[in-house]
Amino acid sequence: MDGVVDGLQTQMRAARRNVALLATSQAILGSAAPLSIAIGSLAGYQLLGDDKSLATAPITAFNVGTACGAVVIAILSRFLGRREAFMAGCLIGAAGGAFAAIALFRESFWLFALALLFIGTSSGFTQKIRFAAADASPSSYKPKAISWILGAGIVSAILGPQIVIWAKDLFAPVTFAGAFIALIPICLAGIGIFSFLKLPQTKTATQSLEPARPLKEIVLTQRFLTGMICGICIYALMTFVMTGAPLAMVIGCGFPPEMATLGIQWHVLAMFGPSFITGSLISRFGAEKVVAIGIFVMMACAVVAHLGVELWNFWGALVLLGIGWNFGFIGSTAIVASSYRPHEADKVQGFHDIVLFGTVALSSFSSGKVFVTWGWSFINMVIWPVAVICLLLIAALLFRRSPAKPL
Protein backbone atom coordinates (compact mmCIF):
# COMPACT_ATOMS: atom_id res chain seq x y z
CA MET A 1 0.00 0.00 0.00
CA ASP A 2 2.82 2.38 0.90
CA GLY A 3 4.46 1.61 -2.43
CA VAL A 4 1.30 2.57 -4.29
CA VAL A 5 1.04 5.84 -2.36
CA ASP A 6 4.71 6.63 -2.99
CA GLY A 7 4.23 5.87 -6.69
CA LEU A 8 1.25 8.21 -6.91
CA GLN A 9 3.16 10.96 -5.12
CA THR A 10 6.13 10.52 -7.47
CA GLN A 11 3.81 10.66 -10.46
CA MET A 12 2.17 13.84 -9.17
CA ARG A 13 5.54 15.52 -8.52
CA ALA A 14 6.69 14.67 -12.04
CA ALA A 15 3.41 15.98 -13.46
CA ARG A 16 3.71 19.26 -11.57
CA ARG A 17 7.32 19.70 -12.71
CA ASN A 18 6.39 19.12 -16.34
CA VAL A 19 3.38 21.41 -16.10
CA ALA A 20 5.58 24.16 -14.61
CA LEU A 21 8.04 23.88 -17.51
CA LEU A 22 5.27 23.69 -20.08
CA ALA A 23 3.51 26.69 -18.53
CA THR A 24 6.75 28.69 -18.68
CA SER A 25 7.22 27.83 -22.34
CA GLN A 26 3.56 28.69 -23.01
CA ALA A 27 4.05 32.05 -21.31
CA ILE A 28 6.85 33.21 -23.60
CA LEU A 29 6.04 31.38 -26.84
CA GLY A 30 2.37 32.27 -26.58
CA SER A 31 3.31 35.94 -27.02
CA ALA A 32 3.67 35.30 -30.77
CA ALA A 33 -0.11 35.05 -31.17
CA PRO A 34 -1.20 38.38 -29.60
CA LEU A 35 1.76 40.09 -31.26
CA SER A 36 0.79 38.78 -34.70
CA ILE A 37 -2.91 39.46 -34.23
CA ALA A 38 -2.40 42.97 -32.86
CA ILE A 39 -0.39 44.14 -35.88
CA GLY A 40 -0.89 41.53 -38.61
CA SER A 41 -3.96 43.11 -40.17
CA LEU A 42 -2.64 46.66 -39.64
CA ALA A 43 0.65 45.83 -41.33
CA GLY A 44 -1.24 44.04 -44.08
CA TYR A 45 -3.44 47.11 -44.54
CA GLN A 46 -0.34 49.28 -44.95
CA LEU A 47 1.28 46.92 -47.46
CA LEU A 48 -1.80 46.66 -49.71
CA GLY A 49 -2.75 48.99 -52.50
CA ASP A 50 -6.23 50.42 -53.06
CA ASP A 51 -8.09 47.17 -52.33
CA LYS A 52 -7.88 46.70 -48.56
CA SER A 53 -10.23 43.72 -48.31
CA LEU A 54 -7.29 41.32 -47.95
CA ALA A 55 -5.92 43.15 -44.90
CA THR A 56 -6.66 40.19 -42.64
CA ALA A 57 -5.05 37.67 -45.02
CA PRO A 58 -1.81 37.60 -42.95
CA ILE A 59 -3.88 36.65 -39.88
CA THR A 60 -5.54 33.98 -42.00
CA ALA A 61 -2.09 32.72 -42.97
CA PHE A 62 -1.20 32.66 -39.28
CA ASN A 63 -4.26 30.51 -38.51
CA VAL A 64 -3.64 28.23 -41.51
CA GLY A 65 -0.12 27.80 -40.18
CA THR A 66 -1.54 26.89 -36.78
CA ALA A 67 -3.65 24.18 -38.40
CA CYS A 68 -0.61 22.91 -40.32
CA GLY A 69 1.40 22.95 -37.11
CA ALA A 70 -1.09 20.55 -35.55
CA VAL A 71 -0.26 18.04 -38.31
CA VAL A 72 3.49 18.62 -38.32
CA ILE A 73 3.90 18.26 -34.56
CA ALA A 74 1.87 15.03 -34.58
CA ILE A 75 4.25 13.59 -37.20
CA LEU A 76 7.41 14.85 -35.49
CA SER A 77 6.20 13.69 -32.08
CA ARG A 78 5.75 10.19 -33.44
CA PHE A 79 9.28 9.97 -34.84
CA LEU A 80 11.30 12.32 -32.61
CA GLY A 81 9.29 12.60 -29.41
CA ARG A 82 7.28 15.54 -28.11
CA ARG A 83 10.18 17.40 -26.51
CA GLU A 84 12.20 17.46 -29.73
CA ALA A 85 9.09 18.36 -31.72
CA PHE A 86 8.48 21.37 -29.48
CA MET A 87 12.08 22.47 -30.06
CA ALA A 88 11.60 22.23 -33.83
CA GLY A 89 8.53 24.44 -33.50
CA CYS A 90 10.66 27.10 -31.81
CA LEU A 91 13.06 27.11 -34.77
CA ILE A 92 10.14 27.54 -37.18
CA GLY A 93 8.89 30.49 -35.14
CA ALA A 94 12.31 32.16 -35.14
CA ALA A 95 12.49 31.78 -38.93
CA GLY A 96 9.01 33.28 -39.27
CA GLY A 97 9.99 36.34 -37.23
CA ALA A 98 13.02 36.91 -39.46
CA PHE A 99 10.96 36.51 -42.66
CA ALA A 100 8.29 38.92 -41.39
CA ALA A 101 10.88 41.63 -40.73
CA ILE A 102 12.42 41.10 -44.18
CA ALA A 103 8.97 41.33 -45.79
CA LEU A 104 8.26 44.64 -44.06
CA PHE A 105 11.61 46.06 -45.19
CA ARG A 106 10.87 44.94 -48.77
CA GLU A 107 7.20 46.06 -48.56
CA SER A 108 6.09 42.63 -49.77
CA PHE A 109 2.54 41.77 -48.70
CA TRP A 110 2.63 38.12 -49.77
CA LEU A 111 6.05 37.48 -48.23
CA PHE A 112 4.65 38.95 -45.02
CA ALA A 113 1.68 36.58 -45.22
CA LEU A 114 4.08 33.67 -45.77
CA ALA A 115 6.09 34.74 -42.73
CA LEU A 116 2.97 34.70 -40.58
CA LEU A 117 2.26 31.22 -41.94
CA PHE A 118 5.59 30.16 -40.39
CA ILE A 119 4.83 31.93 -37.10
CA GLY A 120 1.38 30.32 -37.10
CA THR A 121 2.92 26.89 -37.67
CA SER A 122 5.07 27.44 -34.61
CA SER A 123 1.94 28.53 -32.75
CA GLY A 124 0.35 25.21 -33.75
CA PHE A 125 3.17 23.50 -31.87
CA THR A 126 2.51 25.77 -28.89
CA GLN A 127 -1.17 24.82 -28.95
CA LYS A 128 -0.10 21.22 -28.35
CA ILE A 129 1.35 22.22 -24.97
CA ARG A 130 -2.06 22.06 -23.29
CA PHE A 131 -2.55 18.46 -24.46
CA ALA A 132 1.01 17.53 -23.46
CA ALA A 133 0.32 18.81 -19.95
CA ALA A 134 -2.96 16.89 -19.76
CA ASP A 135 -1.42 13.66 -21.07
CA ALA A 136 1.46 13.90 -18.57
CA SER A 137 -0.93 14.28 -15.61
CA PRO A 138 -3.11 11.91 -13.60
CA SER A 139 -6.83 12.08 -14.44
CA SER A 140 -7.66 14.13 -11.34
CA TYR A 141 -5.04 16.73 -12.27
CA LYS A 142 -5.88 17.10 -15.98
CA PRO A 143 -8.35 20.04 -15.74
CA LYS A 144 -5.96 21.97 -13.49
CA ALA A 145 -3.01 21.16 -15.76
CA ILE A 146 -4.88 22.56 -18.76
CA SER A 147 -5.87 25.62 -16.74
CA TRP A 148 -2.31 26.29 -15.60
CA ILE A 149 -1.05 26.10 -19.16
CA LEU A 150 -3.67 28.54 -20.39
CA GLY A 151 -3.20 30.63 -17.26
CA ALA A 152 0.40 31.16 -18.34
CA GLY A 153 -1.12 33.12 -21.20
CA ILE A 154 -1.38 36.07 -18.79
CA VAL A 155 2.33 36.60 -19.38
CA SER A 156 1.79 36.17 -23.12
CA ALA A 157 -1.01 38.72 -23.00
CA ILE A 158 1.32 41.31 -21.52
CA LEU A 159 4.50 40.34 -23.34
CA GLY A 160 3.14 40.21 -26.90
CA PRO A 161 1.45 43.63 -27.07
CA GLN A 162 4.23 45.28 -25.05
CA ILE A 163 6.78 44.00 -27.57
CA VAL A 164 4.68 45.70 -30.26
CA ILE A 165 4.59 48.99 -28.34
CA TRP A 166 8.29 48.93 -27.42
CA ALA A 167 9.77 47.61 -30.66
CA LYS A 168 7.40 48.57 -33.50
CA ASP A 169 9.39 51.72 -34.35
CA LEU A 170 12.81 50.25 -33.60
CA PHE A 171 13.65 50.31 -37.31
CA ALA A 172 11.63 53.41 -38.26
CA PRO A 173 10.36 54.29 -40.78
CA VAL A 174 9.74 50.55 -41.30
CA THR A 175 6.92 50.11 -38.79
CA PHE A 176 6.50 46.80 -36.87
CA ALA A 177 9.75 45.19 -38.13
CA GLY A 178 11.37 45.39 -34.69
CA ALA A 179 8.47 43.54 -33.08
CA PHE A 180 8.98 40.52 -35.33
CA ILE A 181 12.75 40.53 -34.88
CA ALA A 182 12.11 40.35 -31.12
CA LEU A 183 10.40 37.00 -31.66
CA ILE A 184 13.72 35.38 -32.57
CA PRO A 185 15.34 35.39 -29.09
CA ILE A 186 11.98 34.47 -27.54
CA CYS A 187 11.75 31.33 -29.67
CA LEU A 188 15.36 30.42 -28.95
CA ALA A 189 14.66 30.74 -25.21
CA GLY A 190 11.81 28.25 -25.68
CA ILE A 191 14.30 25.65 -26.89
CA GLY A 192 16.23 26.00 -23.64
CA ILE A 193 13.11 25.48 -21.54
CA PHE A 194 11.97 22.42 -23.48
CA SER A 195 15.38 20.80 -23.01
CA PHE A 196 14.51 20.20 -19.33
CA LEU A 197 11.25 18.36 -20.07
CA LYS A 198 10.89 14.71 -19.09
CA LEU A 199 7.54 13.71 -20.54
CA PRO A 200 6.23 10.18 -19.94
CA GLN A 201 5.80 7.95 -22.95
CA THR A 202 2.22 7.66 -24.19
CA LYS A 203 1.01 4.08 -24.11
CA THR A 204 0.66 2.40 -27.46
CA ALA A 205 -2.23 0.20 -28.40
CA THR A 206 -0.12 -2.94 -27.81
CA GLN A 207 0.79 -1.80 -24.29
CA SER A 208 -2.78 -0.90 -23.38
CA LEU A 209 -5.31 -3.31 -22.00
CA GLU A 210 -7.70 -2.13 -24.71
CA PRO A 211 -6.93 -1.76 -28.43
CA ALA A 212 -7.11 1.71 -29.93
CA ARG A 213 -10.49 2.44 -31.46
CA PRO A 214 -10.74 3.65 -35.06
CA LEU A 215 -10.66 7.43 -35.36
CA LYS A 216 -14.11 7.43 -36.95
CA GLU A 217 -15.61 5.65 -33.96
CA ILE A 218 -14.15 8.16 -31.51
CA VAL A 219 -15.05 11.33 -33.40
CA LEU A 220 -18.65 10.25 -33.94
CA THR A 221 -19.39 9.93 -30.23
CA GLN A 222 -21.74 12.57 -28.86
CA ARG A 223 -19.21 13.68 -26.25
CA PHE A 224 -16.38 14.26 -28.72
CA LEU A 225 -18.63 15.94 -31.29
CA THR A 226 -20.10 18.29 -28.71
CA GLY A 227 -16.69 19.24 -27.31
CA MET A 228 -15.16 19.73 -30.75
CA ILE A 229 -18.07 21.68 -32.28
CA CYS A 230 -18.39 23.97 -29.25
CA GLY A 231 -14.63 24.49 -29.11
CA ILE A 232 -14.49 25.30 -32.81
CA CYS A 233 -17.45 27.70 -32.66
CA ILE A 234 -16.12 29.48 -29.58
CA TYR A 235 -12.57 29.81 -30.96
CA ALA A 236 -13.77 30.84 -34.42
CA LEU A 237 -16.14 33.47 -32.99
CA MET A 238 -13.38 34.85 -30.79
CA THR A 239 -10.99 35.05 -33.76
CA PHE A 240 -13.64 36.56 -36.04
CA VAL A 241 -14.41 39.41 -33.63
CA MET A 242 -10.84 39.89 -32.37
CA THR A 243 -9.36 40.08 -35.88
CA GLY A 244 -11.85 42.72 -36.95
CA ALA A 245 -11.49 44.82 -33.79
CA PRO A 246 -8.14 46.53 -34.59
CA LEU A 247 -9.42 47.46 -38.06
CA ALA A 248 -12.65 48.80 -36.59
CA MET A 249 -10.80 50.83 -33.97
CA VAL A 250 -8.02 52.26 -36.14
CA ILE A 251 -9.50 52.38 -39.65
CA GLY A 252 -13.18 52.68 -38.77
CA CYS A 253 -13.09 54.98 -35.75
CA GLY A 254 -9.70 56.70 -35.95
CA PHE A 255 -8.21 55.48 -32.67
CA PRO A 256 -4.37 55.31 -32.65
CA PRO A 257 -2.76 51.87 -33.15
CA GLU A 258 -1.54 51.92 -29.54
CA MET A 259 -5.15 51.92 -28.32
CA ALA A 260 -5.96 48.94 -30.54
CA THR A 261 -2.85 47.12 -29.29
CA LEU A 262 -3.80 47.77 -25.67
CA GLY A 263 -7.31 46.57 -26.44
CA ILE A 264 -5.85 43.30 -27.70
CA GLN A 265 -3.70 43.13 -24.56
CA TRP A 266 -6.75 43.43 -22.29
CA HIS A 267 -8.51 40.88 -24.44
CA VAL A 268 -5.69 38.33 -24.17
CA LEU A 269 -5.42 38.96 -20.42
CA ALA A 270 -9.12 38.20 -20.17
CA MET A 271 -8.60 35.08 -22.29
CA PHE A 272 -6.09 33.58 -19.89
CA GLY A 273 -6.61 35.38 -16.57
CA PRO A 274 -9.55 33.24 -15.36
CA SER A 275 -7.64 30.03 -16.11
CA PHE A 276 -6.47 29.68 -12.50
CA ILE A 277 -10.05 29.05 -11.39
CA THR A 278 -11.52 27.48 -14.53
CA GLY A 279 -10.09 24.05 -13.76
CA SER A 280 -11.60 24.12 -10.27
CA LEU A 281 -14.95 25.23 -11.67
CA ILE A 282 -14.88 22.33 -14.13
CA SER A 283 -14.05 19.89 -11.33
CA ARG A 284 -16.92 21.20 -9.20
CA PHE A 285 -19.68 21.91 -11.71
CA GLY A 286 -18.70 19.93 -14.80
CA ALA A 287 -17.21 21.01 -18.11
CA GLU A 288 -20.60 21.32 -19.81
CA LYS A 289 -21.89 23.99 -17.42
CA VAL A 290 -18.64 25.96 -17.65
CA VAL A 291 -18.89 25.94 -21.45
CA ALA A 292 -22.46 27.24 -21.19
CA ILE A 293 -21.31 30.09 -18.93
CA GLY A 294 -18.63 30.99 -21.47
CA ILE A 295 -21.21 31.14 -24.27
CA PHE A 296 -23.45 33.47 -22.26
CA VAL A 297 -20.46 35.77 -21.59
CA MET A 298 -19.73 35.91 -25.33
CA MET A 299 -23.35 36.93 -25.90
CA ALA A 300 -22.79 39.74 -23.38
CA CYS A 301 -19.79 40.78 -25.51
CA ALA A 302 -22.12 41.22 -28.48
CA VAL A 303 -24.46 43.40 -26.38
CA VAL A 304 -21.63 45.74 -25.31
CA ALA A 305 -20.32 45.99 -28.87
CA HIS A 306 -23.79 46.85 -30.18
CA LEU A 307 -24.15 49.73 -27.70
CA GLY A 308 -21.67 52.01 -29.47
CA VAL A 309 -18.19 52.64 -30.87
CA GLU A 310 -16.54 54.45 -27.98
CA LEU A 311 -13.24 53.15 -26.65
CA TRP A 312 -14.95 51.50 -23.66
CA ASN A 313 -17.28 49.62 -26.02
CA PHE A 314 -14.36 48.08 -27.88
CA TRP A 315 -12.31 47.30 -24.79
CA GLY A 316 -15.31 46.07 -22.80
CA ALA A 317 -16.43 43.81 -25.64
CA LEU A 318 -12.90 42.44 -26.08
CA VAL A 319 -12.59 41.69 -22.36
CA LEU A 320 -15.93 39.85 -22.30
CA LEU A 321 -14.94 38.04 -25.49
CA GLY A 322 -11.75 36.83 -23.79
CA ILE A 323 -13.51 35.64 -20.63
CA GLY A 324 -16.14 33.83 -22.67
CA TRP A 325 -13.44 32.14 -24.74
CA ASN A 326 -11.62 31.04 -21.59
CA PHE A 327 -14.58 29.27 -20.00
CA GLY A 328 -15.88 27.96 -23.30
CA PHE A 329 -12.63 26.70 -24.79
CA ILE A 330 -11.10 25.20 -21.64
CA GLY A 331 -14.41 23.48 -20.92
CA SER A 332 -14.63 22.19 -24.49
CA THR A 333 -11.02 20.96 -24.33
CA ALA A 334 -11.82 19.09 -21.12
CA ILE A 335 -14.83 17.45 -22.81
CA VAL A 336 -12.69 16.39 -25.77
CA ALA A 337 -9.88 15.13 -23.50
CA SER A 338 -12.35 12.89 -21.68
CA SER A 339 -13.57 11.25 -24.89
CA TYR A 340 -10.45 9.23 -25.78
CA ARG A 341 -7.93 6.92 -24.13
CA PRO A 342 -4.25 7.84 -23.65
CA HIS A 343 -2.98 5.65 -26.51
CA GLU A 344 -5.55 7.26 -28.85
CA ALA A 345 -4.37 10.78 -28.04
CA ASP A 346 -2.14 11.72 -31.00
CA LYS A 347 -4.56 10.85 -33.79
CA VAL A 348 -7.58 12.36 -32.01
CA GLN A 349 -5.77 15.56 -31.03
CA GLY A 350 -4.32 15.93 -34.52
CA PHE A 351 -7.76 15.57 -36.13
CA HIS A 352 -9.28 17.95 -33.59
CA ASP A 353 -6.71 20.71 -34.11
CA ILE A 354 -6.73 20.42 -37.92
CA VAL A 355 -10.48 21.01 -38.00
CA LEU A 356 -10.30 23.63 -35.26
CA PHE A 357 -7.61 25.85 -36.74
CA GLY A 358 -8.76 25.30 -40.32
CA THR A 359 -12.10 26.78 -39.29
CA VAL A 360 -10.40 29.54 -37.32
CA ALA A 361 -8.38 30.44 -40.44
CA LEU A 362 -11.59 30.85 -42.43
CA SER A 363 -13.09 33.01 -39.69
CA SER A 364 -10.09 35.37 -39.64
CA PHE A 365 -10.11 35.68 -43.44
CA SER A 366 -13.82 36.41 -43.57
CA SER A 367 -13.50 38.99 -40.79
CA GLY A 368 -11.71 41.46 -43.03
CA LYS A 369 -14.18 40.89 -45.87
CA VAL A 370 -17.16 41.33 -43.55
CA PHE A 371 -15.72 44.48 -41.98
CA VAL A 372 -15.05 46.14 -45.35
CA THR A 373 -18.46 45.13 -46.72
CA TRP A 374 -20.85 45.36 -43.76
CA GLY A 375 -18.94 46.94 -40.87
CA TRP A 376 -18.20 46.24 -37.22
CA SER A 377 -21.81 45.88 -36.11
CA PHE A 378 -22.45 42.94 -38.45
CA ILE A 379 -19.33 41.17 -37.17
CA ASN A 380 -20.85 41.10 -33.70
CA MET A 381 -24.28 39.97 -34.92
CA VAL A 382 -22.73 36.66 -35.99
CA ILE A 383 -22.23 35.75 -32.33
CA TRP A 384 -25.95 35.21 -31.69
CA PRO A 385 -26.88 32.29 -33.97
CA VAL A 386 -23.62 30.43 -33.30
CA ALA A 387 -24.05 30.82 -29.53
CA VAL A 388 -27.58 29.41 -29.68
CA ILE A 389 -26.38 26.33 -31.60
CA CYS A 390 -23.66 25.67 -29.00
CA LEU A 391 -26.10 26.02 -26.11
CA LEU A 392 -28.43 23.49 -27.72
CA LEU A 393 -25.57 21.00 -28.12
CA ILE A 394 -24.52 21.42 -24.48
CA ALA A 395 -28.12 21.01 -23.33
CA ALA A 396 -28.42 17.79 -25.33
CA LEU A 397 -25.19 16.44 -23.81
CA LEU A 398 -26.36 17.27 -20.29
CA PHE A 399 -29.73 15.68 -20.95
CA ARG A 400 -28.16 12.41 -22.12
CA ARG A 401 -25.10 12.64 -19.91
CA SER A 402 -23.30 9.42 -19.15
CA PRO A 403 -20.06 8.93 -17.16
CA ALA A 404 -16.96 9.69 -19.20
CA LYS A 405 -14.60 6.78 -19.89
CA PRO A 406 -11.72 6.70 -17.41
CA LEU A 407 -8.47 7.97 -18.87
N, C-alpha and C positions, 0 to 999 in steps of 0.2 A: 504493500500500500504506500509506504514511504517512497519507494522508487517511482511509483506512478505520479505522486505529488511532485517529487523533485523533477521528473521529466516534464510535467506541465509547466512548472515554474521556469525551467530552462527554455522551453519553447516560447513562453510569454516574454522572457527577457530578450531572446533573439528577435522576436517579432517587434518589440518596442524599439530595439536598436535599428532594425531595418527601416521601420516607419520613420524614425527620426532622421536617418540619412536621406530617405526618399522625400520626406517633407522639405528638407533643406534644399535638395536639388529642385524640387517643384517650386520653391520660393524664388530661386534666382532664374531658372530656365523659363518659368511661367511668365516672366516679364516680357518675353518676346511677343506674346499675344496682345496685351493691352498696348504695347508700343506700336505694333503693326496696325492695329485697328484704329488707334488714335490718329495716325498720320497717313495711313495707306491710301484712303480715299482722297484726302486733301492733297497729297503729293500727286496722286493720279490725276486729280482735277487740274493741277498746275501743268502737268506734262502733256495734257490733251490739247487739241486744237479747239475749233468752234463747237464740235459735238462733245458735250460733257456727259452724255448718258452712260459712258463706260467708266466713269470715275471710280466706281466700286469694284471694277474688274480685278485690281490688285488684291483686294480683300477676298474676292472669290478665288483667286489663285492661291491665296493663303489657306483657305478652307479646303480647296481641292488637294493641296499638299498635305493637309492634316489627314484627309481620307487616305491618301496614298501612303502616308507614314504608318497608318494602322496596318496596312498590308506588309510594308517593308519590315517593320519591327517584328511582326509575327514570323516572317521567314528567317530573319537574322537570329531571333531568339531560339528558333528550332535548331539552327546549325552552330551558332556561336554561344548561346546563352543570353539571358536577359541583361546581365550586367554589361557585357560587351556590346550588345545591341544598343543600350542606352548611350554608351560612349560614342558609338558611330553616329547616333542622332545628334549629339553635340557638335561633331565635326561638320555635319550637314548644315546645322544652324549657323556656325561660324562662316561657312562658305556663303550662305545666303545673305548674311549681313554685309560681307565684302562686295557681293554682286549688286546689292541694293544701292550701296554708296557709289559704285562705279556707274550704275544706271542713272543716278541723279546727276552726277558730274557730266555724263554724256547726253542728258536730257532725252533718254530713251524710255518711252512708256512701256513697251513690251518687254524690254530687258528688266525693267523694274518689276513688272508682273511676274516674270520668271524667277526673279530673286525672292519674291514673297512666296512663290511656290516652294522654294527650298526651305525658307524659314518655316512655312506651314508644315512641310514634311517633318522637320525637326520637332515642331509642336505636336505632331501626331505621335511621335515617340514619347513626348512628355505626357500626353494624355494616358499613355499606358501605365504611368506611375501609379495611378489610383488602383488599377487592377493588380499590379505587382504587390502593393501594400496589402490588399485584401487577400490575395492568394498566399502571402507569407504569414498570415495571421490565423489564429484559432477562430472558429465560427463566432464565438461570443465577442470577439474583438474586431470583427470585420467592419461593422458600421462605423465604429470609432476610428479605425484605421483610415477608411475612406474620408471621414470628416477631417482628420488631422492633415491628410494630404491636401484636400481642398482648402482647409484653413490656412495652409501655408501660402495660399494665393493672396493673403493680406499683404505680404511683403511684395509679391508680384504687382499687386494693384498700386502700390506706392512707387516701387522701383521703375516699372515701365514708363508711366507718364512723366515721372521726374527726369528720367533719362532724356525724354523728348524735350522737356522744358530747358534742361541744362545744356544739352548738346546739339539741339537742332540748328543753331546758328554758328556752330564751332568752325564750319568751313564756309561761312558767308562769302559771297551771296548764294551759294548752293544750299538752300534750306533743306533740313532734315538729314543730310548725309552723315553728320556726326553721330546722330542717334543710332543709325544702323552700324556704324563702325564700332560703337560701344558694345554691340551684341557679341563681338568676337571674343573679348576676354571673358565675358559672362559664360559663353558656351564652353570655353576652355576650362573655366573653373568647375563646370559641371562634370567634366571628365574626372577631375581629381576627387570629387565627392563620390562618384559612382565606383571608383576604384576600391573603396572601403566596404562595399556591399557584400554580404554573404547570404544570398537568397537560397532558400531550400529548393530542391528539385521538385518540379511538379510530377505527380505520379502519372505514369503511362497507363494505357488500357490494360497491358499485360500485368502490371503490378497491382492494379486495383482489383477489389473483390468483384466489381461489376464491369462488364465491357462498356466501352464508350458507345453512346447512342449515336445514330446518324444525325447529322446537323439538321436535316429537315424535321426530324421528330422533335428535337429540342425547340427549334424556333417556331414551331406551330402550336406549342403549348400556350394556354391562355395567359399564364403568368409571364412568360418571356415576351409574348406579343404586346401585352399591356405595358410592361416596363419599357420595352424598346420604343413603341409608338409614342408613349408619353414623353420619354426622354428626348426623342427626335423632335417632337412638336415644341417642347419647352425650349430646347437649345436653338432650334431654327427660329422661333419667335424672338428669342433674346437677340440672336445675331441680326435678324431682319430689322429690328427697331434700333439696336445699338449702332449698326453700320450706317443707317440713315441719319442718326442724331447729329454727328459732327457736320454733315452737309447742311442739315436743317438749321443748325445754330450759326455756322459761319457764312454759308452761301445764302441761305434763306432769310436769316434774321440779322446778319451783320455783326454778330458777336466775334471778338478776336479769337484766333486759334487756341490761345492759352486757356480761354474759358471752356472751349470744347474739350481740350485735353484734360482739364481738371474735372469736367463732367464725366469723362470716361474713367478717371481715377476714382471718383466717388462711386461710380457704377461697379467697377471691379472690386472695390472694397466691400460693397454690399453683396457682391456675388460670393465672396469667400469669408467675410466676417462672421456670419452666423454658423459657420461650419463647426465651431467648437461645441455647439449645443445640438446641431442637427442629428448627429449620431445618437445622442442620448434620447432625443425626441422619437427617433425611429425605433429605438429599443423599447421605449415605454408605450408609444401609441400605435406603432406599426408604420411601415413605409408607405402604405396606400394613403393613410390619412395625412401624412406629411406632404406627399405629392399634391393632394387636394388643396392643402393650405397654400402651397406654392402657386398653384393655378389661380386661386382667388387673389393673391397678392399681385400677380401679373395683370389681372383684370383691373385692379386698383390703379396700376401703372397707366393703363389706357385711359382711365377716368381723368387722372391728373394731366396727362398729355392733351386731352381734349379741352381742358379748361382754358388754355391760352398758350402763348409763345413767349412768355417772360422767362428770364433765366431760371427762376425757381421751378417753373413748369418742366423745363428740360431736366434739370438736376433731380428734382423730385421724382419724375417719371423714371429716370435712369436708376436711381437708388431702389425704387420699388421693383423695377425690372430685375435688378441684381438679386434682391432678396428672394423674389419669386423663383428665379432660376436656381438659386441655392437649394431651397427646399424641394423644388420639383425635380431637379436633376440628380441630387444625391439620393433622394427617395427612389427615383426610377432606376438608378444604378444599383441600389440595394435590392430592388425587385429582380432585376436581371441577374445579379450575382447569386441570388438564391434559386435560380432556375436550372443551374447546371452543376455537374460534379467537377472536382478539381482537375481530373485528367481530360475533361472536355473543354477546359478553359480557353486554350489558345484559339481553336477554331470558332468557338462561339463569340469570344471577344473580338476577333478579327472581323467576323461577319457583322457584328453589332456596330463597330466603329466605322466600317466602310459605308454602311447605310446611313449612319448618323451624320458623318461629316460630308458625305456626298450631298445629302439633303441640306445641310448647313451651307455648303458652297452655293447651291442654287438660291437659297434665301438671301445670301449676301449679294449675289449678282442681281437679283430682282429688286433689291432694296434701292439701288441707284436708279434703275429704270422707273420704279414706282414713284420715287421722290421727284424726278424730273417731270414725269407725266401728270401725276395726281397730287403730289405734295405730302407734307409731313402728317397731316390729319388722316389721310387714307392709310398710311403705314400703320398707324395705331388702331385703326378699325379692324385690321386683320386679326388682332388678338382675340376678338370676341368669338367668332365661330370655332376657331381652333381650340380655345379654352373649353368651350362647351363639349366638344368631341372628347377631349381628355377626361373631363369630369364624368362623362357617361361610361367610359372604359374603366375608370377607377371604381365607379359605383358597381359595375357588373362584376369586377374582380372581388370586391368586398362581399357582394351578395352570394357569390359562389365560392367563397374563400375556403381553401383547404390547406392543411399544414404544408409548408415548403419542405422539399426533400433535404435531409441533412447533408451538409457539405463536408 
